[in-house]
Amino acid sequence: MRLLSIATLAVLACVARAGAAALNVVASTEDLADLTRQVGGDRVKVESIARGYQDPHYVEAKPSFILKLAKAELLVVVGRELEVGWLPPLIQQSRNARIQVGAEGYLDASLTAKILEIPTGQITRAMGDVHPLGNPHYWLDPGNGRHVAKAVLDKLSRMAPADAAYFASRYADFDKRLAEAEKRWDALMAPYKGLKVVTYHRSWPNFTDRFGLDVIGYVEPRPGIPPSPGHTIDLMAEMRRQNVKILLVEPYFDLKTPQSIGRETGARVLVLPPSVGGEKEITDYIKLFDYDLGLLVAAIKETGAK
């Protein structure tokens, strides 16, 4: 009789959790929001602050963001100081103890990711907007997407232990779908290993490292510093010397200089969204890579880039 009673209580606990309100989660970007949904399913309610078409370094702080954060049970951030210019004041003004840095409801998604371009030595303002903790655009390696999803799984399982098995099942499904997609992407990009490209900003090191592209220069002379005429002339000369035919630009940068470089060098200026939601077709994390790699391969074929 006692065993039956314990079993009954366990069933009732599961039923109670199923009827409970979903965990209220805020993510700093749409990429993190989607990865959280992939794991959390209908047991989480997720909103993002930055939109996929915005530069995540520079987001206009709005009172509505404070209200979202005030109600959040979990905050998921990119970290590596990507949001340093706008998120800390919002967190503080939310007066929500659950999501303050170091609290149980705060998740820095970068902690288990592969981080590139961690600077060494002294960092000065003359170097531009260098991130002292490494390049924060790590989600553009799908392997890091897997690491982030696992970190979300661990966090959600601690916050809602009755749903841990549900979250684990969701993660396993996402992991399987991502692995299948990676095989597809690797086959698609295999013929272009070592392809030389130029990018506008240093948004793409994880992406180019993962898919075997060689970045030979940047439109920005230093991160966050607008291109000067002298730097642009030097870059075009190097692109001609190395026969570079692909120039990647994020959608929130001015296209005037990239288009001028393209006209002078014969390179294709390819506007490539780096985030979920950057285009209406990019509705989730896997579709982000499907979209970007599809555009990239089409441009490579059209230009005859090698």
Disulfide bonds with the S-S distance in Angstrom:
none
